[in-house]
Amino acid sequence: MVADIEHDKIPTPLHRARVLEWIADAGYSYFIDAEGDVGGLWHGRLFYFLLFGSHTEILQVRGQWNRDITIERLEEILEFCNEWNADRIWPKAYTRVRDNGMVHVFTEVTVDLEHGVNDDQLDQLLQCGLSTGSMFFDALDEFYPDPARSAP
């Protein structure tokens, strides 16, 4: 005889509605941008909850640091990201150079959920993306202290 399995423990397909439900249940604020992507601010940093794949089976929690860095510091920040990535599984940290020459710093936690995800697993993955991204940005804030936050 097959044991009874709690309904919320059964992996089900990932949909944007489930991510929105998680955000609402957690009491967080969010927005949906013009492309339909879900985002919000956590500790003053922008995070997106993106779904990719032909069946929206790939979940990505992408964070963006709340400051930019000049192109002259690109080598420093690349080294910082590479050291982080070598020492930790999550999040992946990387940079993008914008057309104006400013460097933006991002984090990502990406998971393929082709076989579905239950509510507890989804909670853990979303919390992982937010918390590890925030940990990276906190470390980056220590490496590059914001001069406007200290007294003259």
N, CA and C atoms as an extended XYZ file, in Angstrom:
456
Properties=species:S:1:pos:R:3:atomname:S:1:resname:S:1:resid:I:1 pbc="F F F"
N         0.840       -1.182        0.000 N   MET     1
C         0.000        0.000        0.000 CA  MET     1
C         0.886        1.247        0.000 C   MET     1
N         0.539        2.204       -0.820 N   VAL     2
C         1.288        3.447       -0.919 CA  VAL     2
C         0.938        4.329        0.275 C   VAL     2
N         1.968        4.829        0.919 N   ALA     3
C         1.750        5.702        2.076 CA  ALA     3
C         1.131        7.013        1.619 C   ALA     3
N         0.286        7.554        2.468 N   ASP     4
C        -0.299        8.865        2.170 CA  ASP     4
C         0.799        9.917        2.216 C   ASP     4
N         0.801       10.775        1.221 N   ILE     5
C         1.770       11.868        1.151 CA  ILE     5
C         0.998       13.168        1.307 C   ILE     5
N         1.505       14.026        2.161 N   GLU     6
C         0.855       15.318        2.324 CA  GLU     6
C         0.843       16.047        0.988 C   GLU     6
N        -0.302       16.638        0.676 N   HIS     7
C        -0.474       17.296       -0.619 CA  HIS     7
C         0.596       18.353       -0.878 C   HIS     7
N         0.949       19.154        0.123 N   ASP     8
C         1.919       20.226       -0.094 CA  ASP     8
C         3.358       19.723       -0.172 C   ASP     8
N         3.575       18.428        0.013 N   LYS     9
C         4.921       17.854       -0.092 CA  LYS     9
C         5.190       17.279       -1.482 C   LYS     9
N         4.171       17.217       -2.313 N   ILE    10
C         4.317       16.664       -3.653 CA  ILE    10
C         4.879       17.744       -4.572 C   ILE    10
N         5.975       17.449       -5.284 N   PRO    11
C         6.508       18.436       -6.228 CA  PRO    11
C         5.499       18.715       -7.344 C   PRO    11
N         5.280       19.987       -7.608 N   THR    12
C         4.394       20.413       -8.686 CA  THR    12
C         5.142       21.415       -9.557 C   THR    12
N         4.668       21.628      -10.784 N   PRO    13
C         5.367       22.547      -11.680 CA  PRO    13
C         5.492       23.952      -11.088 C   PRO    13
N         6.576       24.597      -11.449 N   LEU    14
C         6.832       25.967      -11.013 CA  LEU    14
C         6.073       26.927      -11.918 C   LEU    14
N         5.385       27.879      -11.307 N   HIS    15
C         4.677       28.929      -12.032 CA  HIS    15
C         4.899       30.244      -11.304 C   HIS    15
N         4.789       31.330      -12.040 N   ARG    16
C         4.959       32.652      -11.440 CA  ARG    16
C         3.985       32.864      -10.285 C   ARG    16
N         2.785       32.322      -10.394 N   ALA    17
C         1.788       32.486       -9.328 CA  ALA    17
C         2.296       31.920       -8.006 C   ALA    17
N         3.065       30.856       -8.051 N   ARG    18
C         3.599       30.271       -6.820 CA  ARG    18
C         4.646       31.187       -6.200 C   ARG    18
N         5.451       31.822       -7.028 N   VAL    19
C         6.449       32.772       -6.522 CA  VAL    19
C         5.739       33.976       -5.906 C   VAL    19
N         4.722       34.482       -6.588 N   LEU    20
C         3.960       35.616       -6.057 CA  LEU    20
C         3.276       35.251       -4.739 C   LEU    20
N         2.761       34.048       -4.652 N   GLU    21
C         2.123       33.597       -3.409 CA  GLU    21
C         3.142       33.545       -2.272 C   GLU    21
N         4.350       33.056       -2.575 N   TRP    22
C         5.405       32.994       -1.560 CA  TRP    22
C         5.756       34.402       -1.074 C   TRP    22
N         5.904       35.337       -2.009 N   ILE    23
C         6.244       36.715       -1.641 CA  ILE    23
C         5.141       37.313       -0.764 C   ILE    23
N         3.897       37.130       -1.170 N   ALA    24
C         2.771       37.679       -0.405 CA  ALA    24
C         2.681       37.035        0.977 C   ALA    24
N         2.837       35.718        1.038 N   ASP    25
C         2.769       35.014        2.328 CA  ASP    25
C         3.868       35.474        3.279 C   ASP    25
N         5.024       35.833        2.715 N   ALA    26
C         6.146       36.300        3.533 CA  ALA    26
C         5.975       37.766        3.951 C   ALA    26
N         4.984       38.445        3.373 N   GLY    27
C         4.739       39.843        3.719 CA  GLY    27
C         5.654       40.822        3.011 C   GLY    27
N         6.300       40.378        1.927 N   TYR    28
C         7.198       41.249        1.179 CA  TYR    28
C         6.414       42.048        0.137 C   TYR    28
N         6.958       43.195       -0.236 N   SER    29
C         6.407       43.987       -1.333 CA  SER    29
C         7.116       43.580       -2.613 C   SER    29
N         6.426       43.700       -3.727 N   TYR    30
C         7.029       43.342       -5.005 CA  TYR    30
C         6.403       44.179       -6.111 C   TYR    30
N         6.992       44.076       -7.291 N   PHE    31
C         6.441       44.719       -8.475 CA  PHE    31
C         6.576       43.746       -9.636 C   PHE    31
N         5.837       44.011      -10.684 N   ILE    32
C         5.971       43.263      -11.932 CA  ILE    32
C         6.323       44.289      -12.993 C   ILE    32
N         7.481       44.109      -13.641 N   ASP    33
C         7.931       45.112      -14.605 CA  ASP    33
C         7.237       44.938      -15.955 C   ASP    33
N         7.611       45.779      -16.911 N   ALA    34
C         6.969       45.796      -18.225 CA  ALA    34
C         7.123       44.473      -18.971 C   ALA    34
N         8.179       43.710      -18.656 N   GLU    35
C         8.388       42.420      -19.316 CA  GLU    35
C         7.735       41.265      -18.564 C   GLU    35
N         7.046       41.588      -17.466 N   GLY    36
C         6.379       40.549      -16.692 CA  GLY    36
C         7.249       39.889      -15.643 C   GLY    36
N         8.451       40.420      -15.422 N   ASP    37
C         9.348       39.859      -14.411 CA  ASP    37
C         8.973       40.387      -13.033 C   ASP    37
N         9.118       39.526      -12.036 N   VAL    38
C         8.774       39.862      -10.656 CA  VAL    38
C        10.031       40.316       -9.934 C   VAL    38
N         9.950       41.451       -9.251 N   GLY    39
C        11.105       41.964       -8.521 CA  GLY    39
C        10.691       42.655       -7.244 C   GLY    39
N        11.691       42.988       -6.451 N   GLY    40
C        11.451       43.711       -5.215 CA  GLY    40
C        12.760       44.152       -4.599 C   GLY    40
N        12.658       44.962       -3.566 N   LEU    41
C        13.841       45.440       -2.853 CA  LEU    41
C        13.972       44.699       -1.531 C   LEU    41
N        15.164       44.174       -1.279 N   TRP    42
C        15.502       43.525       -0.021 CA  TRP    42
C        16.768       44.171        0.487 C   TRP    42
N        16.701       44.775        1.649 N   HIS    43
C        17.837       45.480        2.248 CA  HIS    43
C        18.393       46.524        1.281 C   HIS    43
N        17.503       47.186        0.552 N   GLY    44
C        17.902       48.243       -0.361 CA  GLY    44
C        18.526       47.756       -1.655 C   GLY    44
N        18.443       46.465       -1.895 N   ARG    45
C        19.018       45.904       -3.128 CA  ARG    45
C        17.909       45.287       -3.964 C   ARG    45
N        18.049       45.437       -5.268 N   LEU    46
C        17.049       44.941       -6.200 CA  LEU    46
C        17.254       43.453       -6.455 C   LEU    46
N        16.193       42.677       -6.287 N   PHE    47
C        16.216       41.253       -6.612 CA  PHE    47
C        15.068       40.951       -7.565 C   PHE    47
N        15.349       40.077       -8.531 N   TYR    48
C        14.325       39.589       -9.451 CA  TYR    48
C        14.154       38.096       -9.251 C   TYR    48
N        12.928       37.637       -9.450 N   PHE    49
C        12.597       36.217       -9.422 CA  PHE    49
C        12.205       35.855      -10.848 C   PHE    49
N        13.123       35.242      -11.570 N   LEU    50
C        12.950       34.993      -12.995 CA  LEU    50
C        12.676       33.516      -13.249 C   LEU    50
N        11.829       33.255      -14.242 N   LEU    51
C        11.530       31.891      -14.655 CA  LEU    51
C        11.922       31.749      -16.116 C   LEU    51
N        12.706       30.726      -16.398 N   PHE    52
C        13.191       30.470      -17.749 CA  PHE    52
C        12.826       29.051      -18.160 C   PHE    52
N        13.121       28.737      -19.403 N   GLY    53
C        12.903       27.392      -19.915 CA  GLY    53
C        11.582       27.293      -20.654 C   GLY    53
N        11.457       26.255      -21.464 N   SER    54
C        10.252       26.089      -22.276 CA  SER    54
C         9.009       25.859      -21.427 C   SER    54
N         9.188       25.404      -20.193 N   HIS    55
C         8.061       25.166      -19.288 CA  HIS    55
C         8.215       25.970      -17.997 C   HIS    55
N         8.946       27.066      -18.057 N   THR    56
C         9.272       27.900      -16.881 CA  THR    56
C         9.762       27.054      -15.715 C   THR    56
N        10.589       26.071      -16.042 N   GLU    57
C        11.074       25.134      -15.026 CA  GLU    57
C        12.382       25.562      -14.380 C   GLU    57
N        12.973       26.627      -14.856 N   ILE    58
C        14.238       27.100      -14.293 CA  ILE    58
C        13.962       28.367      -13.483 C   ILE    58
N        14.296       28.307      -12.209 N   LEU    59
C        14.115       29.431      -11.293 CA  LEU    59
C        15.447       30.129      -11.103 C   LEU    59
N        15.427       31.444      -11.204 N   GLN    60
C        16.631       32.223      -10.931 CA  GLN    60
C        16.266       33.395      -10.020 C   GLN    60
N        16.995       33.512       -8.920 N   VAL    61
C        16.888       34.678       -8.049 CA  VAL    61
C        18.128       35.513       -8.340 C   VAL    61
N        17.919       36.677       -8.944 N   ARG    62
C        19.031       37.537       -9.367 CA  ARG    62
C        19.006       38.828       -8.562 C   ARG    62
N        20.133       39.132       -7.946 N   GLY    63
C        20.254       40.359       -7.174 CA  GLY    63
C        21.181       41.351       -7.849 C   GLY    63
N        20.957       42.627       -7.602 N   GLN    64
C        21.820       43.681       -8.132 CA  GLN    64
C        22.244       44.584       -6.985 C   GLN    64
N        23.548       44.797       -6.880 N   TRP    65
C        24.079       45.684       -5.849 CA  TRP    65
C        23.512       47.077       -6.052 C   TRP    65
N        23.304       47.809       -4.975 N   ASN    66
C        22.659       49.114       -5.060 CA  ASN    66
C        23.614       50.253       -5.400 C   ASN    66
N        24.844       49.925       -5.757 N   ARG    67
C        25.796       50.960       -6.178 CA  ARG    67
C        26.508       50.507       -7.450 C   ARG    67
N        27.099       51.467       -8.154 N   ASP    68
C        27.906       51.199       -9.346 CA  ASP    68
C        29.368       51.427       -9.009 C   ASP    68
N        30.229       50.840       -9.809 N   ILE    69
C        31.673       50.996       -9.630 CA  ILE    69
C        32.256       51.507      -10.944 C   ILE    69
N        33.273       52.346      -10.848 N   THR    70
C        33.904       52.862      -12.062 CA  THR    70
C        34.685       51.756      -12.766 C   THR    70
N        34.827       51.911      -14.053 N   ILE    71
C        35.522       50.913      -14.873 CA  ILE    71
C        36.968       50.716      -14.415 C   ILE    71
N        37.556       51.743      -13.817 N   GLU    72
C        38.938       51.632      -13.342 CA  GLU    72
C        39.072       50.597      -12.217 C   GLU    72
N        37.991       50.242      -11.570 N   ARG    73
C        38.015       49.252      -10.489 CA  ARG    73
C        37.553       47.865      -10.955 C   ARG    73
N        37.398       47.689      -12.260 N   LEU    74
C        36.888       46.420      -12.784 CA  LEU    74
C        37.741       45.229      -12.355 C   LEU    74
N        39.059       45.356      -12.452 N   GLU    75
C        39.937       44.240      -12.077 CA  GLU    75
C        39.749       43.864      -10.604 C   GLU    75
N        39.634       44.867       -9.737 N   GLU    76
C        39.409       44.609       -8.305 CA  GLU    76
C        38.117       43.837       -8.063 C   GLU    76
N        37.053       44.312       -8.693 N   ILE    77
C        35.756       43.689       -8.439 CA  ILE    77
C        35.679       42.301       -9.055 C   ILE    77
N        36.338       42.101      -10.193 N   LEU    78
C        36.381       40.760      -10.781 CA  LEU    78
C        37.110       39.792       -9.857 C   LEU    78
N        38.195       40.240       -9.266 N   GLU    79
C        38.931       39.406       -8.316 CA  GLU    79
C        38.064       39.098       -7.095 C   GLU    79
N        37.347       40.093       -6.607 N   PHE    80
C        36.453       39.891       -5.463 CA  PHE    80
C        35.396       38.831       -5.797 C   PHE    80
N        34.765       38.965       -6.965 N   CYS    81
C        33.744       37.997       -7.388 CA  CYS    81
C        34.342       36.606       -7.577 C   CYS    81
N        35.507       36.525       -8.203 N   ASN    82
C        36.139       35.222       -8.436 CA  ASN    82
C        36.489       34.526       -7.132 C   ASN    82
N        36.983       35.277       -6.150 N   GLU    83
C        37.286       34.679       -4.846 CA  GLU    83
C        36.013       34.168       -4.184 C   GLU    83
N        34.952       34.952       -4.248 N   TRP    84
C        33.672       34.522       -3.684 CA  TRP    84
C        33.207       33.233       -4.367 C   TRP    84
N        33.226       33.227       -5.700 N   ASN    85
C        32.744       32.066       -6.455 CA  ASN    85
C        33.591       30.822       -6.203 C   ASN    85
N        34.876       31.000       -5.947 N   ALA    86
C        35.754       29.857       -5.684 CA  ALA    86
C        35.503       29.259       -4.305 C   ALA    86
N        35.070       30.083       -3.363 N   ASP    87
C        34.894       29.633       -1.977 CA  ASP    87
C        33.473       29.196       -1.644 C   ASP    87
N        32.498       29.555       -2.455 N   ARG    88
C        31.097       29.310       -2.099 CA  ARG    88
C        30.312       28.768       -3.293 C   ARG    88
N        29.306       27.981       -2.967 N   ILE    89
C        28.426       27.460       -4.012 CA  ILE    89
C        27.454       28.545       -4.474 C   ILE    89
N        26.876       29.254       -3.513 N   TRP    90
C        25.889       30.291       -3.828 CA  TRP    90
C        26.269       31.603       -3.185 C   TRP    90
N        25.846       32.673       -3.745 N   PRO    91
C        25.337       32.813       -5.100 CA  PRO    91
C        26.499       32.961       -6.075 C   PRO    91
N        26.216       32.778       -7.329 N   LYS    92
C        27.205       33.120       -8.351 CA  LYS    92
C        27.254       34.641       -8.392 C   LYS    92
N        28.445       35.203       -8.380 N   ALA    93
C        28.620       36.659       -8.424 CA  ALA    93
C        29.333       37.028       -9.724 C   ALA    93
N        28.883       38.098      -10.352 N   TYR    94
C        29.491       38.524      -11.613 CA  TYR    94
C        29.225       40.000      -11.852 C   TYR    94
N        29.879       40.536      -12.870 N   THR    95
C        29.737       41.953      -13.210 CA  THR    95
C        29.246       42.111      -14.644 C   THR    95
N        28.737       43.295      -14.911 N   ARG    96
C        28.417       43.713      -16.277 CA  ARG    96
C        28.874       45.158      -16.414 C   ARG    96
N        29.519       45.457      -17.516 N   VAL    97
C        29.933       46.830      -17.797 CA  VAL    97
C        28.878       47.449      -18.707 C   VAL    97
N        28.314       48.539      -18.269 N   ARG    98
C        27.272       49.233      -19.026 CA  ARG    98
C        27.911       50.123      -20.091 C   ARG    98
N        27.089       50.595      -20.997 N   ASP    99
C        27.566       51.460      -22.074 CA  ASP    99
C        28.216       52.733      -21.550 C   ASP    99
N        27.809       53.187      -20.364 N   ASN   100
C        28.376       54.410      -19.797 CA  ASN   100
C        29.697       54.151      -19.069 C   ASN   100
N        30.180       52.907      -19.085 N   GLY   101
C        31.451       52.572      -18.461 CA  GLY   101
C        31.360       52.225      -16.990 C   GLY   101
N        30.181       52.262      -16.421 N   MET   102
C        30.012       51.899      -15.017 CA  MET   102
C        29.823       50.388      -14.901 C   MET   102
N        30.322       49.850      -13.807 N   VAL   103
C        30.263       48.411      -13.565 CA  VAL   103
C        29.125       48.122      -12.587 C   VAL   103
N        28.264       47.207      -12.959 N   HIS   104
C        27.181       46.745      -12.088 CA  HIS   104
C        27.548       45.352      -11.600 C   HIS   104
N        27.168       45.044      -10.365 N   VAL   105
C        27.508       43.757       -9.763 CA  VAL   105
C        26.210       43.001       -9.471 C   VAL   105
N        26.199       41.716       -9.839 N   PHE   106
C        25.006       40.887       -9.723 CA  PHE   106
C        25.306       39.590       -8.984 C   PHE   106
N        24.232       38.998       -8.451 N   THR   107
C        24.299       37.647       -7.897 CA  THR   107
C        23.184       36.827       -8.530 C   THR   107
N        23.405       35.509       -8.581 N   GLU   108
C        22.378       34.608       -9.104 CA  GLU   108
C        22.400       33.298       -8.346 C   GLU   108
N        21.218       32.803       -8.059 N   VAL   109
C        21.019       31.420       -7.645 CA  VAL   109
C        20.035       30.855       -8.657 C   VAL   109
N        20.468       29.860       -9.418 N   THR   110
C        19.665       29.292      -10.496 CA  THR   110
C        19.506       27.797      -10.270 C   THR   110
N        18.265       27.321      -10.391 N   VAL   111
C        17.973       25.911      -10.148 CA  VAL   111
C        17.017       25.403      -11.223 C   VAL   111
N        17.327       24.239      -11.784 N   ASP   112
C        16.446       23.581      -12.744 CA  ASP   112
C        15.438       22.740      -11.967 C   ASP   112
N        14.179       23.075      -12.103 N   LEU   113
C        13.109       22.380      -11.379 CA  LEU   113
C        12.211       21.618      -12.348 C   LEU   113
N        12.844       20.958      -13.305 N   GLU   114
C        12.129       20.222      -14.345 CA  GLU   114
C        11.131       19.222      -13.769 C   GLU   114
N        11.467       18.633      -12.643 N   HIS   115
C        10.603       17.607      -12.051 CA  HIS   115
C         9.670       18.172      -10.987 C   HIS   115
N         9.574       19.486      -10.929 N   GLY   116
C         8.678       20.137       -9.987 CA  GLY   116
C         9.378       20.507       -8.694 C   GLY   116
N         8.630       21.154       -7.824 N   VAL   117
C         9.158       21.625       -6.549 CA  VAL   117
C         7.988       21.705       -5.569 C   VAL   117
N         8.209       21.241       -4.348 N   ASN   118
C         7.130       21.395       -3.367 CA  ASN   118
C         7.286       22.746       -2.668 C   ASN   118
N         6.319       23.084       -1.849 N   ASP   119
C         6.309       24.415       -1.234 CA  ASP   119
C         7.510       24.640       -0.322 C   ASP   119
N         7.892       23.625        0.447 N   ASP   120
C         9.050       23.768        1.337 CA  ASP   120
C        10.332       23.970        0.543 C   ASP   120
N        10.475       23.232       -0.549 N   GLN   121
C        11.664       23.377       -1.391 CA  GLN   121
C        11.705       24.759       -2.031 C   GLN   121
N        10.563       25.221       -2.521 N   LEU   122
C        10.506       26.545       -3.143 CA  LEU   122
C        10.864       27.620       -2.127 C   LEU   122
N        10.337       27.498       -0.924 N   ASP   123
C        10.672       28.442        0.141 CA  ASP   123
C        12.176       28.459        0.387 C   ASP   123
N        12.766       27.289        0.477 N   GLN   124
C        14.205       27.199        0.740 CA  GLN   124
C        15.013       27.825       -0.394 C   GLN   124
N        14.618       27.581       -1.635 N   LEU   125
C        15.359       28.124       -2.779 CA  LEU   125
C        15.239       29.646       -2.862 C   LEU   125
N        14.047       30.170       -2.650 N   LEU   126
C        13.864       31.619       -2.706 CA  LEU   126
C        14.594       32.303       -1.557 C   LEU   126
N        14.506       31.724       -0.365 N   GLN   127
C        15.251       32.273        0.780 CA  GLN   127
C        16.755       32.204        0.527 C   GLN   127
N        17.209       31.112       -0.075 N   CYS   128
C        18.635       30.962       -0.390 CA  CYS   128
C        19.093       32.074       -1.328 C   CYS   128
N        18.325       32.337       -2.378 N   GLY   129
C        18.696       33.385       -3.322 CA  GLY   129
C        18.782       34.749       -2.674 C   GLY   129
N        17.807       35.062       -1.822 N   LEU   130
C        17.801       36.362       -1.145 CA  LEU   130
C        18.890       36.460       -0.086 C   LEU   130
N        19.023       35.426        0.735 N   SER   131
C        19.973       35.521        1.857 CA  SER   131
C        21.419       35.453        1.388 C   SER   131
N        21.734       34.557        0.449 N   THR   132
C        23.128       34.476        0.000 CA  THR   132
C        23.498       35.689       -0.848 C   THR   132
N        22.542       36.197       -1.641 N   GLY   133
C        22.795       37.429       -2.383 CA  GLY   133
C        23.059       38.590       -1.442 C   GLY   133
N        22.263       38.688       -0.389 N   SER   134
C        22.460       39.751        0.604 CA  SER   134
C        23.799       39.603        1.317 C   SER   134
N        24.192       38.361        1.614 N   MET   135
C        25.497       38.131        2.252 CA  MET   135
C        26.630       38.618        1.352 C   MET   135
N        26.542       38.319        0.056 N   PHE   136
C        27.569       38.785       -0.877 CA  PHE   136
C        27.600       40.309       -0.905 C   PHE   136
N        26.440       40.945       -1.013 N   PHE   137
C        26.395       42.405       -1.080 CA  PHE   137
C        26.885       43.035        0.219 C   PHE   137
N        26.612       42.407        1.360 N   ASP   138
C        27.150       42.902        2.632 CA  ASP   138
C        28.675       42.856        2.618 C   ASP   138
N        29.238       41.757        2.098 N   ALA   139
C        30.697       41.643        2.001 CA  ALA   139
C        31.253       42.699        1.048 C   ALA   139
N        30.539       42.950       -0.033 N   LEU   140
C        30.959       43.971       -0.994 CA  LEU   140
C        30.894       45.363       -0.365 C   LEU   140
N        29.879       45.608        0.451 N   ASP   141
C        29.783       46.889        1.166 CA  ASP   141
C        30.962       47.077        2.119 C   ASP   141
N        31.424       46.001        2.735 N   GLU   142
C        32.597       46.099        3.613 CA  GLU   142
C        33.860       46.368        2.808 C   GLU   142
N        33.956       45.763        1.629 N   PHE   143
C        35.126       45.943        0.770 CA  PHE   143
C        35.164       47.353        0.188 C   PHE   143
N        34.004       47.876       -0.175 N   TYR   144
C        33.856       49.231       -0.712 CA  TYR   144
C        32.904       50.018        0.188 C   TYR   144
N        33.381       50.515        1.336 N   PRO   145
C        32.492       51.275        2.230 CA  PRO   145
C        31.925       52.503        1.516 C   PRO   145
N        30.674       52.782        1.781 N   ASP   146
C        30.002       53.933        1.189 CA  ASP   146
C        30.411       55.183        1.966 C   ASP   146
N        31.157       56.115        1.346 N   PRO   147
C        31.621       57.299        2.071 CA  PRO   147
C        30.472       58.178        2.570 C   PRO   147
N        29.331       58.112        1.935 N   ALA   148
C        28.200       58.934        2.363 CA  ALA   148
C        27.573       58.415        3.661 C   ALA   148
N        27.931       57.203        4.070 N   ARG   149
C        27.366       56.628        5.293 CA  ARG   149
C        28.203       56.936        6.529 C   ARG   149
N        29.346       57.572        6.354 N   SER   150
C        30.183       57.886        7.517 CA  SER   150
C        30.285       59.403        7.691 C   SER   150
N        30.512       59.799        8.915 N   ALA   151
C        30.615       61.226        9.228 CA  ALA   151
C        31.876       61.816        8.609 C   ALA   151
N        31.807       63.081        8.188 N   PRO   152
C        32.999       63.729        7.604 CA  PRO   152
C        34.071       63.983        8.647 C   PRO   152
